[in-house]
Structure formats: structure tokens, C-alpha cells
């Protein structure tokens, strides 16, 4: 590990200033579960950590009167899955947050960090996408908002510019009759990076047909993918073998994975279909 | 004093006071409180931190190395390369579980003209802290001429394959060597009967090919080595090793020192399983210390452990086996090609000798090939060579049983090796528990249970491992209060302080809590071989027995001196009462052990018992395992639902530690079966050099493994010990394969049987 400087920001403005002054080698520090390892292994050149987890709006959970939700980007996973209202209305966030790392890591790791690390296999991002999450970004030119599905641009890369960092994530209230589910496939039962993952949020009509749906898949492309074709295969149709199979086929068609030690191309494409099918079925169970 | 939960002794150990009970291990408190000192815990005044520069290429010629910029960096105290070592002699040295040429040992520690695997050490730095040492590595300029890597054992054996060593020729059975240089270091063969005739008698013949991946032992503590080269020319080495004497006898000749100039202190060890026998860092630390005059500590990170220390061999294997329709196996032909890694010395010989040992097959031919490839030099791993070889043979046997329609345990019983049989390698069996394990498995609740549900299946397999004996020492002095410090040379990996102390206590008739075992340095105990080969409780226990008998004899003599009688009239009883002839008044005379211990100092001085044993015999070990699995046909994932491990321990000295060895072996065997593999790309880059991507089973991946200890005492040991550490790693892979076949009807042909491999063989099978 090279020598690294540390600065603690007390406000969003101070964090922006410190990041801007630090330039290329400056990096926001939330839980640090990715960036500290990267600095230690010298896989990323970092000479300044700007600690953002002492800024109140970056570490809190806010429930809107309309049922919407805002989570500070550095809020640790354990607080998210420990929040009863989130567990009731956004159970897919519990799915993701309880899979990222182990118990000790979940005390530090955050959804904002998971998003900004921008791994194609991130276990948080597909869930944020199907919840229609919006990322609030602060920077030298003030604040802006970006849909989660547009945030990542390549493995380890995203839309954040110089001096910018993610402040919070916001989600609209899920409509009545909605259900959501995130699943990942790993060869073991713990301690693995997803070979493929998938998330579905859907809303059922009274007649069992699908009123609305979003499907996202991960570890099958340079960034997590929103699969609109999979949602289109479901919406307006009864939820049955045929529509689910069509959605799974859409996910397989959208998948464009690499071959590596974690999975082969054929395996990942196949699993994109399997997990799409399983998340649809389990999201529907939660909707019912 | 901490005490263990009391559990009844087994029928076989009821005759004993200590053996067969479950006392808390002597080293337990230090380990659970963190007081135990592992290799990386050592800190010495003035100590420097070392780092190793490693090759980015799997196969390359070193054109030049320029260390000048690194040497100039502030805080750097020394930089060394292979050229700084004395020229190694062309001589074989004992490496614990075999021998190796000293030149190759040195070249593996630090590359000379060529690098032969990614991660091969090229230079080493000592600096005032490890961050500076790391910075220095980036300043060392190495020019490489990159060569084509040889990564597959079959490719390596082909004429015209790029050669790792221009000087390597294939050693044949008759001692001759091939004319042309080759990557095949040696060929061995064992035969019995006539396989052509045997196959002609068979009603069913099955031939299968298998490939298995290199697999890592998975010890959690990384390798380490600290050295201090004193001004008087003597060298102190501290390291986590399975064999302090092997380290001494490797380091001394590499640095052209006398063994008397080198003292090796074994630190507490965080797992080894065979992987902590070879030297890697110790010679580098020693030379860096000589250059700087200061102690130097080197530690590996996990990536270095996986890239550059010895895993077990990847293999290509072919087995042909024939049987009559009544289940009698008539012939077997076994072909084993094992990756040795960069230098000769795979465990193919042991694999070949084990491959058919559980069965009395009249006609056998077993061929083994030791082949170098551009991967790290393999090291021992728990029953080296046997898990691979027996995976192949047990798998074909299971398929034969399936085709014939015979129960796989019945078929094994029909062909089982028994006392009086001799293996193809010429090893005669004495009293063994092969059949007893099979029948105990048949009678187990698991085998008697029904397995229901879709995609579920059950498999069984047998395992055999030799176990070894060899040299062990035990020194023990009797203190005035009747307690005994017991000095041992065996690194304690699996509870051997306890198991050896218990045998000393049993022999003396005292409590094992009164024995205090200590693992000491190479100057403080007699020569002791590595903790490996399942030998430590066997040979160390034998030394403890003889040491205790030495004490008993001296106690008898001392009592005779006190009583002024003939020593022949004094007897040390198994109840630890020393009885002599009646005194002049006709009264009985006796001492308890503690009473006499209390009089030693004033009756002629203290007593030290000692024993140095060298046992060429052993107690072969057999095991029968049963596993139930469920396969997810959509993802190819295999869940272990239930696992029962039956094993003949001879005598289970400390049954809890025997069970622990059985369960640990199963966990590792299941790992090799399902997910563990060295994943290389075409350039020879190991892509999964972390415990995130090298997937060993976690606690969530295994059910409680049910151990069933069978005790067929080994008549070749004072207490019937066989050694228990290794055999339980052998049956899991073939048992799991059979269970998968029973669940989904697919016979896998590779290890690991990962979700990817199972999908490729099922829903993604393009054929």
C-alpha cells in the first residue's frame, strides 16, 4: 500500500471541495470495503480519501409521506435491512443488502459504494434499477440526478465527473400490488461474486395479468442491464409459462457476457434466463 | 482446569485409562485466546521486512536483472537474486515426503536462468518496512525473453512440446533415461497377473478418461520465514513448517552451512496439509539477513501463496476395468499422468500404488507419468496423489456396479483386499480394516435410510492410504510434583501434542493433564520427521511409549536403590504404583508415581526419559464414505444433503480429534469434488489467485459430517494406532460423482464437478 492522506468532510460542499482539490488521486470514502482493498493491492491509484460518512444526509434513511424512499449513499447495509419499513415495502433491498459481503462487511458497506464501484457483478445495482432508483450527485456545478440504469458506463467506471460524488439514492413508492425479488447465482452458498444476478419488480392486476414490470440482470455485460424486452414480454399478458419463458428469452438475448474464471459465456447467458424466470415468479409471490 | 465433556470410551479402548478419552488439548487455551505465536507474529529488535519480486510470465528466459535503482531507494538494505546464492550441489536432499535435487530446490526458491511459472521468485528485497520493500520491487528491472508455456499434462508429453528443462530426460523403470530431453521426468509401472486374460474373462468392461485440476491445500496461514544470521556465522530460522528438521536440512546446504550452524524454531502453524513442507522464504530471509546483519522477516500474501507455493497435481487419467456379471473384478488397467509443476516430483507414484489397493484384483497394470508443466511445483497435499488416482478407479468401479446391477458396497465387499493379499506394488497387507469399514457403512443409519425426492442421489466410495512411520523423538523429565514436560519435535497441526501426551500418560498410568507437551527447535530434541503421512500420532506416540517405558525402568531402579533391594524385584504397575519386595518386618513397600517423583531430587537426582524411534512399518488406513446430494438441474449446483464417513482408525487415541480429521478430510475432498480448481488462462496466468475465487467449501456448503470410527487395532503399534489424517480426503470425490450420477443420470469425467461443468454436461451439452 502506498501512503494515503485522509480528510473528513463535514458537509457536502466540503466534500466536493476536497475532492476537487485532490484531483485524480482523490476518492470518496464511505465504508471503504472496495476502495481500501484497491489501494492496498495497488489496483487503483489513490492518494487521498475523502471520508463522506460523517455528513448526515449521506448516511440517513428518509421515508417520504407518499411512500417514497431516500437512502444516503454511504448508509451501511445493516441499517437498510434493519429498517422495518424498507423490509415491508422494498424487500428487494433486503435481498441485496444481506448478500453483499458477510455480516462484518455489511456493517460498513453501502449501496452507494456498491453503485460507485460500478462492478458489472454488483449485487446492489440490479435491485436499484428495477426500483426506478435515481442517484443524486453533488459536484462543483451543484447537484444533478441520474437514473441508476444510466449511471455505470463500463466495468469500474461511471458518470461521476471530477469533484463529484453520490449523495443519495431515491425510489418512488411501489404501487399497490407490487412485488420485487433479487437473486444471484454463486457456486457456493456464501462468499462469492455473482456468476450472474437478476432483479424483477412487477405489479399484478386483479386478473393476474402483469400491469407493470422492470427486469435487470448483472454480470452479463460491461454494466448491469435494464432489460426492457423482458418487461415488455410480461406487461399486459397473463403471468404464465409462456410469458415468463418469453421474458427469460429476452434476458438471454440481452446478455453479452465474458468468459472468465467465475463463469463461461454459455453458463452466464443460460443463468440470465434461469434467474429472470425465478425472480419473476418470486416477485409475483410477493405481489400476491 | 478446563475439562472435556465426558463421553464413554469405545469397546476397544475400555481397557485404557487415558486412550479413548477426550481431554481438552494442551495447546487449546493459547490458541483460542490468541496467545499462540504464529510465524507472522514474530518481531525481533532491528528486524527488516522482506518482499519478493515474482515473474509475470509462466515461461520465460531471464535476459537480465538490474537491481541498482531498488538498491538506491531510501530504506532498502539489500536486494538479492539467484546469483547471490552459492552454487547448489547436484545432490538429492530429503524433502520430507520424498527427495529433490538441491539445484532444483534452489531454482524453485529463486529462479536462475528461466522462470517456469507465473509468480516464480526472481529477486528479494529487505527494507526498513514492507511498504518500502514493495516500492523497491517496482524499481527492479527484469528483461525477459518470453517462451511458449506448457500448461496441459498431455500437451507436455507430446514430442516437440516446448521443454521446461533442456537437461531433463525420462527415467524409465529399468533405470535407463530417454535419449531426448522431455517434459516427462519419469515413468513407473506396477503389474500383477495378465490384464489381457483378465479382460477376456470379464462380462462387462468399462473404460473412462478423467481430468482433474490442480487443487490447493487451503491452509489459512500464509507462508512465512524469518532469519537472523549472527555475527558468529550461525543462523536462526523461525517459520511455520510441518518439519523443522527438513527446513534445517534444506536451508543449510543451500547456504553451504553445517546443520549445526542452523537452528530452526517451528512457530505455531495455521494449517499445512502437506503444503508447508517445502522451503520458499526461509533461504531468502537467511541470505538477506547475512547481507544486512539484521533479522529479516518475509511473509506471503494470499495471491503469492496461490501463485507460487505447491498445490497438488492436476491430472489426466484413464482407467479400464472389467468384471464378471457376479461382480468379480477380473482386470484393471490404470494410466496416470500427473502434473509435477515446474520441477519433477508429482505424487504419481503414491497415487499409482494406492489406486487399486482396496481390491484384490488378479490382473492389474498401473502406469504413472511424472510430467513438468509451467505451473508451480506441486507439494504434498493430504494423501498425496491418492484422491486423484482413486477418484478414477472408484468411479469406474461404481459404474461397473451400476451396469451389472449390483449394490456398490456388495461389489466392493466381494473384491475387498484382506489380510494376506498383496498389492500390485508388492505391498502385503497385515491386519486391515477394509472390510470392517464397508460393513460398518452398510449398517449405518445413513445407508439404511431411504433417499426421496427429485434430482437427489446417493453415492459411496472407498479409500486407501498407506500411512508412514519413520523418525520421532520424545524427551521427558520427571518433576518433583510428578508432572512431566514432554519435549517433541513434531509440529502440532491436528492435536498431536494431546495424542502423544496421552500415550505417554497411558504408559505411565498418570493423567494426561500432568503431561505438558512442548514443540521445540532443532537443537533441543532428536531428529523428528515431518508432521505428514499420518505418522505423528503413530510414530510420535511410539516414541512417547518408549520414553515412558524408559522412565518406568529408571523409576524401578530408583525405588530399588531407596529400598536397597534388587531392581529386578521392583515392578512399575500400569496403575502407576511402584511395588517392591516386603521389608524386613514383612510390610509391603510401594510408592505412588508422585511419591517417588517427590524423592528423586534427594535420592540421586532427577530422571529424564528419552526415546528416538525409526519405524519402517505402518498401519494402512481404509475409509468408506456415503453421500446424498441434490442437483439443481437449472444451475448445475450440487448441494450436499447428508454425509457419513466411516474410517478405521486402528485405535482412536483422542476420538474427538479423529472425528475432526475425518470431517476436515471430507470438507477438503468435497471441495476438490465440487469447486476447487486452479484456473489458468492460455498464457499460464492463474486467474483465481484469491480465496474469493478459489472456492473452498464454507460452513454453509456442508452439512454436519457424521463420523463413524471403526477400530481394528494395528498390531504393529503398542496402542494399535494407524494414523487417521489423510485417508478421509480420498473417497469424497468419487462418492459425490456417483451421487450426481444417481441424481441426474450423468457421469462426470472431470474435477471439479462445478456448476459450469455440470451445465456443460447437461442442458448446455451441444452433442
Interface residues (C-beta under 8 A of the other chain):
Chain A: X1 X2 X3 X185 X187 X188 X189 X190 X191 X192 X193 X195 X260 X261 X262 X263 X264 X266 X267 X270 X271 X274
Chain B: X131 X134 X135 X634 X635 X636 X637 X674 X675 X679 X687 X688 X692 X693 X695 X697 X698 X700 X701 X754 X755 X756 X759 X760 X763 X764
